[in-house]
Amino acid sequence: MSSLLENIIAIIELFHKYSKTDKETDTLSKKELKELLEVEFRPVLKVKDIFQN
């Protein structure tokens, strides 16, 4: 399997991991999106105050 396909599958799996916390499993709520970004992108995003809103 190509690395591109592997990475796309990983993104889809991450989406499903965070979208399953409520009834709407096909979409991310604002809360779910915030959690995904905080957890998965924290090492990349060095700005601590970006999630204060």
VEXDRENBA-275154 format. One record per atom (N, C-alpha, C): residue number from 0; residue in one letter; atom name; x, y, z. Coordinates in Angstrom, 1 decimal, padded with zeros to 4 digits. Each point is the difference from the previous one (the first is absolute). Last residue first. Example, Ala and Ser with C-alpha at 12.3 -4.5 7.8 and 13.67 -1.06 7.14 Angstrom:
TISE_1_S_N_012.8_-002.2_007.1
TISE_1_S_CA_000.9_001.1_000.0
TISE_1_S_C_-000.8_001.1_000.8
TISE_0_A_N_000.3_-005.7_-000.1
TISE_0_A_CA_-000.9_001.2_000.0
TISE_0_A_C_000.9_001.2_000.0
END
This chain:
TISE_52_N_N_-010.6_030.2_022.9
TISE_52_N_CA_-001.3_000.5_-000.4
TISE_52_N_C_-001.1_-001.0_000.4
TISE_51_Q_N_004.9_-000.7_000.5
TISE_51_Q_CA_-000.7_000.7_001.1
TISE_51_Q_C_-001.4_000.5_-000.3
TISE_50_F_N_003.9_-002.4_-002.5
TISE_50_F_CA_-001.3_-000.7_000.3
TISE_50_F_C_-000.8_000.7_001.1
TISE_49_I_N_004.4_001.5_-001.6
TISE_49_I_CA_-000.9_-000.1_-001.2
TISE_49_I_C_-001.3_-000.6_000.3
TISE_48_D_N_004.0_000.9_002.9
TISE_48_D_CA_-001.2_000.8_000.2
TISE_48_D_C_-001.0_-000.2_-001.2
TISE_47_K_N_004.6_-001.9_000.3
TISE_47_K_CA_-000.9_-000.6_001.0
TISE_47_K_C_-001.4_000.7_000.1
TISE_46_V_N_003.9_-001.0_-004.0
TISE_46_V_CA_-000.8_001.2_000.6
TISE_46_V_C_-001.0_-000.6_001.0
TISE_45_K_N_002.7_-002.7_-002.9
TISE_45_K_CA_000.7_000.4_001.2
TISE_45_K_C_-000.6_001.1_000.7
TISE_44_L_N_-001.3_-004.1_-003.5
TISE_44_L_CA_-000.4_001.4_000.3
TISE_44_L_C_000.6_000.4_001.4
TISE_43_V_N_000.9_-004.3_-001.6
TISE_43_V_CA_000.3_000.9_-001.1
TISE_43_V_C_-000.3_001.4_000.3
TISE_42_P_N_-000.9_-003.5_003.1
TISE_42_P_CA_001.4_000.0_-000.2
TISE_42_P_C_000.4_001.0_-001.1
TISE_41_R_N_-004.7_-000.6_000.9
TISE_41_R_CA_000.7_000.6_001.1
TISE_41_R_C_001.5_000.1_-000.3
TISE_40_F_N_-003.7_-002.2_-002.5
TISE_40_F_CA_000.8_001.1_-000.6
TISE_40_F_C_000.9_000.7_001.1
TISE_39_E_N_-003.1_-003.6_001.0
TISE_39_E_CA_000.7_-000.5_-001.1
TISE_39_E_C_001.0_001.0_-000.6
TISE_38_V_N_-003.0_001.0_003.8
TISE_38_V_CA_000.8_-001.2_000.3
TISE_38_V_C_001.0_-000.4_-001.2
TISE_37_E_N_-003.0_003.8_-000.3
TISE_37_E_CA_000.9_000.2_001.2
TISE_37_E_C_000.9_-001.2_000.2
TISE_36_L_N_-003.2_-000.1_-003.5
TISE_36_L_CA_001.1_001.0_-000.3
TISE_36_L_C_000.9_000.1_001.2
TISE_35_L_N_-003.8_-002.7_000.5
TISE_35_L_CA_000.9_-000.6_-001.0
TISE_35_L_C_001.2_000.9_-000.3
TISE_34_E_N_-003.5_001.6_002.9
TISE_34_E_CA_000.8_-001.0_000.6
TISE_34_E_C_001.0_-000.7_-001.0
TISE_33_K_N_-003.0_003.2_-001.7
TISE_33_K_CA_001.0_000.7_000.9
TISE_33_K_C_000.9_-001.1_000.7
TISE_32_L_N_-003.6_-001.5_-002.7
TISE_32_L_CA_001.1_000.6_-000.8
TISE_32_L_C_001.1_000.6_000.9
TISE_31_E_N_-003.9_-001.6_002.1
TISE_31_E_CA_000.8_-001.1_-000.5
TISE_31_E_C_001.2_000.5_-000.8
TISE_30_K_N_-003.1_003.1_001.5
TISE_30_K_CA_000.7_-000.6_001.2
TISE_30_K_C_000.9_-001.1_-000.5
TISE_29_K_N_-002.9_002.0_-003.1
TISE_29_K_CA_001.0_000.9_000.3
TISE_29_K_C_000.9_-000.5_001.2
TISE_28_S_N_-002.2_-003.8_-002.8
TISE_28_S_CA_-000.6_001.2_000.6
TISE_28_S_C_001.2_001.0_000.3
TISE_27_L_N_-000.2_-003.7_-004.0
TISE_27_L_CA_000.6_000.4_001.2
TISE_27_L_C_-000.7_001.2_000.6
TISE_26_T_N_-002.0_-004.3_-003.2
TISE_26_T_CA_000.5_001.4_000.0
TISE_26_T_C_000.7_000.2_001.3
TISE_25_D_N_-002.2_-004.1_-001.1
TISE_25_D_CA_000.5_000.4_-001.3
TISE_25_D_C_000.6_001.4_000.0
TISE_24_T_N_-002.1_-002.2_003.8
TISE_24_T_CA_001.3_-000.6_-000.3
TISE_24_T_C_000.5_000.4_-001.4
TISE_23_E_N_-003.6_001.6_004.0
TISE_23_E_CA_000.3_000.3_-001.4
TISE_23_E_C_001.4_-000.5_-000.4
TISE_22_K_N_-001.7_-000.5_004.5
TISE_22_K_CA_-000.8_-000.7_-000.9
TISE_22_K_C_000.3_000.2_-001.5
TISE_21_D_N_004.1_000.7_003.4
TISE_21_D_CA_-001.5_000.3_000.1
TISE_21_D_C_-000.7_-000.8_-001.0
TISE_20_T_N_004.6_-000.5_000.4
TISE_20_T_CA_-000.3_000.3_001.4
TISE_20_T_C_-001.4_000.5_000.2
TISE_19_K_N_002.6_-001.4_-004.1
TISE_19_K_CA_-000.8_-001.0_000.7
TISE_19_K_C_-000.4_000.4_001.4
TISE_18_S_N_003.1_002.3_-003.2
TISE_18_S_CA_-001.4_000.2_-000.3
TISE_18_S_C_-001.0_-000.9_000.7
TISE_17_Y_N_004.9_-000.3_000.3
TISE_17_Y_CA_-000.5_001.2_000.7
TISE_17_Y_C_-001.5_000.3_-000.3
TISE_16_K_N_002.2_-003.7_-002.0
TISE_16_K_CA_000.4_-000.1_001.5
TISE_16_K_C_-000.7_001.1_000.7
TISE_15_H_N_-000.2_-000.1_-004.7
TISE_15_H_CA_-000.9_-000.8_000.6
TISE_15_H_C_000.2_-000.2_001.5
TISE_14_F_N_003.1_002.5_-002.5
TISE_14_F_CA_-001.3_000.7_-000.1
TISE_14_F_C_-001.0_-000.9_000.8
TISE_13_L_N_004.2_-001.8_-000.6
TISE_13_L_CA_000.0_001.0_001.0
TISE_13_L_C_-001.3_000.7_000.1
TISE_12_E_N_000.6_-003.1_-003.4
TISE_12_E_CA_-000.1_-000.7_001.2
TISE_12_E_C_000.0_001.0_001.2
TISE_11_I_N_000.7_001.6_-004.3
TISE_11_I_CA_-001.3_-000.4_000.1
TISE_11_I_C_-000.3_-000.7_001.3
TISE_10_I_N_004.4_001.3_-001.0
TISE_10_I_CA_-000.8_001.2_000.2
TISE_10_I_C_-001.5_-000.4_000.2
TISE_9_A_N_003.0_-003.4_-001.2
TISE_9_A_CA_000.3_000.4_001.4
TISE_9_A_C_-000.8_001.3_000.3
TISE_8_I_N_-000.1_-001.7_-004.4
TISE_8_I_CA_-000.7_-000.9_000.9
TISE_8_I_C_000.2_000.4_001.4
TISE_7_I_N_002.4_002.4_-003.2
TISE_7_I_CA_-001.5_000.3_-000.1
TISE_7_I_C_-000.8_-000.9_000.9
TISE_6_N_N_004.6_-000.9_-000.3
TISE_6_N_CA_-000.2_001.3_000.8
TISE_6_N_C_-001.5_000.4_-000.1
TISE_5_E_N_001.4_-003.8_-002.5
TISE_5_E_CA_000.2_-000.3_001.4
TISE_5_E_C_-000.4_001.3_000.9
TISE_4_L_N_000.3_000.5_-004.7
TISE_4_L_CA_-001.2_-000.8_000.4
TISE_4_L_C_000.0_-000.3_001.5
TISE_3_L_N_003.9_002.0_-001.8
TISE_3_L_CA_-001.1_000.9_-000.1
TISE_3_L_C_-001.3_-000.7_000.5
TISE_2_S_N_003.9_-002.6_-000.4
TISE_2_S_CA_000.0_000.8_001.2
TISE_2_S_C_-001.2_001.1_000.0
TISE_1_S_N_-000.6_-004.7_-002.7
TISE_1_S_CA_000.8_001.2_000.0
TISE_1_S_C_-000.1_000.8_001.3
TISE_0_M_N_-000.3_-005.4_-000.5
TISE_0_M_CA_-000.9_001.2_000.0
TISE_0_M_C_000.9_001.2_000.0
END
